[in-house]
Amino acid sequence: MTKPTKSFIFETFSSDDYGIDAFEGANIEMLVSAEIAGIEMSASNYVNSKKVTYEFTMMPSVPVNRGNEILITFPPQISLPEKSKDLKCSSTYTNLLRNTWCELLEPTDKIDLVNTVIVHFELAVDVINE
């Protein structure tokens, strides 16, 4: 899920600041993804075989940082364009997201996601999460 942390370092000192003992090497790795706090979806129309614009509103439960991406896998009944250039992604939150673009995710040996769009975004402000 995430990279392991760097090692924690534990040290004990005497009251006159002399080192007594130390331990380094304990790491923590997060094993479970957080759940998205909420998703709202709507469609521009509900007629079969018509071109549809979908609107998604996502409320993450953890901070979104520079370089993060969103994967959306559509049900097989929805036909996506054949080329990424035919996808149109945008955001109404222009005060937070400077730029939003998307592309079709190509299945590979490691990733077997079909009918999946990857959404990239450029934050308008830096989020400090350290």
Phi and psi in degrees as GROMACS dihedral restraints (atoms count N, CA, C in turn):
[ dihedral_restraints ]
;  ai    aj    ak    al  type     phi  dphi    fc
    3     4     5     6     1  -123.9    20    10
    4     5     6     7     1   165.9    20    10
    6     7     8     9     1   -70.4    20    10
    7     8     9    10     1   147.8    20    10
    9    10    11    12     1   -62.9    20    10
   10    11    12    13     1   152.0    20    10
   12    13    14    15     1   -70.3    20    10
   13    14    15    16     1   166.1    20    10
   15    16    17    18     1   -67.9    20    10
   16    17    18    19     1   165.8    20    10
   18    19    20    21     1   -64.4    20    10
   19    20    21    22     1   140.9    20    10
   21    22    23    24     1   -76.4    20    10
   22    23    24    25     1   148.3    20    10
   24    25    26    27     1  -123.0    20    10
   25    26    27    28     1   126.5    20    10
   27    28    29    30     1  -113.4    20    10
   28    29    30    31     1   132.2    20    10
   30    31    32    33     1  -140.1    20    10
   31    32    33    34     1   144.9    20    10
   33    34    35    36     1  -118.4    20    10
   34    35    36    37     1   145.6    20    10
   36    37    38    39     1  -130.9    20    10
   37    38    39    40     1   148.8    20    10
   39    40    41    42     1   -75.6    20    10
   40    41    42    43     1   169.8    20    10
   42    43    44    45     1   -63.1    20    10
   43    44    45    46     1   -20.8    20    10
   45    46    47    48     1  -103.8    20    10
   46    47    48    49     1    26.8    20    10
   48    49    50    51     1    67.2    20    10
   49    50    51    52     1    26.5    20    10
   51    52    53    54     1   -91.9    20    10
   52    53    54    55     1   135.7    20    10
   54    55    56    57     1   -66.8    20    10
   55    56    57    58     1   134.1    20    10
   57    58    59    60     1  -101.8    20    10
   58    59    60    61     1   -56.4    20    10
   60    61    62    63     1  -154.8    20    10
   61    62    63    64     1   167.7    20    10
   63    64    65    66     1  -150.6    20    10
   64    65    66    67     1   154.9    20    10
   66    67    68    69     1  -142.5    20    10
   67    68    69    70     1   133.9    20    10
   69    70    71    72     1  -136.1    20    10
   70    71    72    73     1   139.1    20    10
   72    73    74    75     1   139.2    20    10
   73    74    75    76     1    -3.7    20    10
   75    76    77    78     1   -82.8    20    10
   76    77    78    79     1   123.9    20    10
   78    79    80    81     1  -120.4    20    10
   79    80    81    82     1   157.7    20    10
   81    82    83    84     1  -127.4    20    10
   82    83    84    85     1   136.6    20    10
   84    85    86    87     1  -128.6    20    10
   85    86    87    88     1   127.4    20    10
   87    88    89    90     1   -73.1    20    10
   88    89    90    91     1   134.3    20    10
   90    91    92    93     1  -109.0    20    10
   91    92    93    94     1   -12.9    20    10
   93    94    95    96     1  -130.7    20    10
   94    95    96    97     1   135.0    20    10
   96    97    98    99     1   -71.2    20    10
   97    98    99   100     1   147.2    20    10
   99   100   101   102     1   -70.6    20    10
  100   101   102   103     1   153.7    20    10
  102   103   104   105     1   -88.9    20    10
  103   104   105   106     1   141.1    20    10
  105   106   107   108     1   -65.2    20    10
  106   107   108   109     1   133.7    20    10
  108   109   110   111     1   -65.4    20    10
  109   110   111   112     1   -31.7    20    10
  111   112   113   114     1  -174.4    20    10
  112   113   114   115     1   150.6    20    10
  114   115   116   117     1  -134.4    20    10
  115   116   117   118     1   131.7    20    10
  117   118   119   120     1  -118.6    20    10
  118   119   120   121     1   138.5    20    10
  120   121   122   123     1  -133.3    20    10
  121   122   123   124     1   146.7    20    10
  123   124   125   126     1  -148.4    20    10
  124   125   126   127     1   160.7    20    10
  126   127   128   129     1  -124.0    20    10
  127   128   129   130     1   148.9    20    10
  129   130   131   132     1   -70.0    20    10
  130   131   132   133     1   -26.0    20    10
  132   133   134   135     1  -156.6    20    10
  133   134   135   136     1   165.4    20    10
  135   136   137   138     1  -123.1    20    10
  136   137   138   139     1    32.8    20    10
  138   139   140   141     1  -100.8    20    10
  139   140   141   142     1   130.1    20    10
  141   142   143   144     1   -59.2    20    10
  142   143   144   145     1   145.8    20    10
  144   145   146   147     1    68.7    20    10
  145   146   147   148     1    10.9    20    10
  147   148   149   150     1  -101.2    20    10
  148   149   150   151     1   152.4    20    10
  150   151   152   153     1   -69.1    20    10
  151   152   153   154     1   133.0    20    10
  153   154   155   156     1  -126.8    20    10
  154   155   156   157     1   140.8    20    10
  156   157   158   159     1  -103.9    20    10
  157   158   159   160     1   125.1    20    10
  159   160   161   162     1  -100.5    20    10
  160   161   162   163     1   140.4    20    10
  162   163   164   165     1  -118.4    20    10
  163   164   165   166     1   126.3    20    10
  165   166   167   168     1  -117.9    20    10
  166   167   168   169     1   135.5    20    10
  168   169   170   171     1  -120.2    20    10
  169   170   171   172     1   119.7    20    10
  171   172   173   174     1  -114.6    20    10
  172   173   174   175     1   133.9    20    10
  174   175   176   177     1  -114.5    20    10
  175   176   177   178     1    96.8    20    10
  177   178   179   180     1   -68.0    20    10
  178   179   180   181     1   153.8    20    10
  180   181   182   183     1   -97.5    20    10
  181   182   183   184     1    -5.9    20    10
  183   184   185   186     1  -129.5    20    10
  184   185   186   187     1   158.5    20    10
  186   187   188   189     1   -59.9    20    10
  187   188   189   190     1   143.1    20    10
  189   190   191   192     1   -96.0    20    10
  190   191   192   193     1   126.8    20    10
  192   193   194   195     1  -114.0    20    10
  193   194   195   196     1   163.0    20    10
  195   196   197   198     1   -53.7    20    10
  196   197   198   199     1   133.7    20    10
  198   199   200   201     1    91.3    20    10
  199   200   201   202     1   -11.6    20    10
  201   202   203   204     1   -69.5    20    10
  202   203   204   205     1   155.8    20    10
  204   205   206   207     1  -135.6    20    10
  205   206   207   208     1   161.1    20    10
  207   208   209   210     1  -118.7    20    10
  208   209   210   211     1   129.9    20    10
  210   211   212   213     1  -105.3    20    10
  211   212   213   214     1   130.7    20    10
  213   214   215   216     1  -123.0    20    10
  214   215   216   217     1   115.9    20    10
  216   217   218   219     1  -100.1    20    10
  217   218   219   220     1   118.9    20    10
  219   220   221   222     1   -86.6    20    10
  220   221   222   223     1   150.3    20    10
  222   223   224   225     1   -61.1    20    10
  223   224   225   226     1   152.5    20    10
  225   226   227   228     1   -61.8    20    10
  226   227   228   229     1   -19.2    20    10
  228   229   230   231     1   -73.8    20    10
  229   230   231   232     1   -13.1    20    10
  231   232   233   234     1   -99.8    20    10
  232   233   234   235     1   124.6    20    10
  234   235   236   237     1   -92.6    20    10
  235   236   237   238     1   122.4    20    10
  237   238   239   240     1   -91.0    20    10
  238   239   240   241     1   159.8    20    10
  240   241   242   243     1   -58.7    20    10
  241   242   243   244     1   157.0    20    10
  243   244   245   246     1   -77.0    20    10
  244   245   246   247     1   -23.5    20    10
  246   247   248   249     1  -124.7    20    10
  247   248   249   250     1   143.9    20    10
  249   250   251   252     1   -58.6    20    10
  250   251   252   253     1   -33.9    20    10
  252   253   254   255     1   -64.3    20    10
  253   254   255   256     1   -17.6    20    10
  255   256   257   258     1   -90.3    20    10
  256   257   258   259     1    -4.1    20    10
  258   259   260   261     1   -83.4    20    10
  259   260   261   262     1   146.5    20    10
  261   262   263   264     1  -127.5    20    10
  262   263   264   265     1   117.8    20    10
  264   265   266   267     1  -122.7    20    10
  265   266   267   268     1   141.9    20    10
  267   268   269   270     1  -154.4    20    10
  268   269   270   271     1   172.0    20    10
  270   271   272   273     1  -136.0    20    10
  271   272   273   274     1   141.0    20    10
  273   274   275   276     1   -84.9    20    10
  274   275   276   277     1    -9.7    20    10
  276   277   278   279     1   -92.1    20    10
  277   278   279   280     1    60.6    20    10
  279   280   281   282     1   -68.7    20    10
  280   281   282   283     1   -18.6    20    10
  282   283   284   285     1   -74.0    20    10
  283   284   285   286     1   -19.3    20    10
  285   286   287   288     1  -105.8    20    10
  286   287   288   289     1   -37.2    20    10
  288   289   290   291     1  -113.9    20    10
  289   290   291   292     1   114.7    20    10
  291   292   293   294     1   -72.8    20    10
  292   293   294   295     1   -35.8    20    10
  294   295   296   297     1  -150.9    20    10
  295   296   297   298     1   139.2    20    10
  297   298   299   300     1  -135.7    20    10
  298   299   300   301     1   130.9    20    10
  300   301   302   303     1  -147.1    20    10
  301   302   303   304     1   160.9    20    10
  303   304   305   306     1  -140.2    20    10
  304   305   306   307     1   162.0    20    10
  306   307   308   309     1  -150.2    20    10
  307   308   309   310     1   157.6    20    10
  309   310   311   312     1   -73.4    20    10
  310   311   312   313     1   136.7    20    10
  312   313   314   315     1   -85.4    20    10
  313   314   315   316     1   123.9    20    10
  315   316   317   318     1   -86.0    20    10
  316   317   318   319     1   124.2    20    10
  318   319   320   321     1   -60.3    20    10
  319   320   321   322     1   141.7    20    10
  321   322   323   324     1  -129.6    20    10
  322   323   324   325     1  -175.6    20    10
  324   325   326   327     1   -63.5    20    10
  325   326   327   328     1   -31.5    20    10
  327   328   329   330     1   -90.8    20    10
  328   329   330   331     1   -28.6    20    10
  330   331   332   333     1  -120.9    20    10
  331   332   333   334     1   119.8    20    10
  333   334   335   336     1  -112.6    20    10
  334   335   336   337     1    46.5    20    10
  336   337   338   339     1   -97.7    20    10
  337   338   339   340     1   119.9    20    10
  339   340   341   342     1  -107.2    20    10
  340   341   342   343     1   156.0    20    10
  342   343   344   345     1    59.6    20    10
  343   344   345   346     1    39.4    20    10
  345   346   347   348     1  -118.7    20    10
  346   347   348   349     1   137.5    20    10
  348   349   350   351     1  -112.0    20    10
  349   350   351   352     1   137.2    20    10
  351   352   353   354     1  -105.9    20    10
  352   353   354   355     1   128.3    20    10
  354   355   356   357     1  -104.7    20    10
  355   356   357   358     1   122.8    20    10
  357   358   359   360     1  -104.0    20    10
  358   359   360   361     1   150.5    20    10
  360   361   362   363     1  -149.1    20    10
  361   362   363   364     1   153.0    20    10
  363   364   365   366     1  -115.1    20    10
  364   365   366   367     1   120.4    20    10
  366   367   368   369     1   -70.7    20    10
  367   368   369   370     1   140.6    20    10
  369   370   371   372     1   -79.9    20    10
  370   371   372   373     1   -22.9    20    10
  372   373   374   375     1  -131.9    20    10
  373   374   375   376     1   152.9    20    10
  375   376   377   378     1   -83.9    20    10
  376   377   378   379     1   135.2    20    10
  378   379   380   381     1  -100.2    20    10
  379   380   381   382     1   125.4    20    10
  381   382   383   384     1   -96.1    20    10
  382   383   384   385     1   118.4    20    10
  384   385   386   387     1  -138.5    20    10
  385   386   387   388     1    72.5    20    10
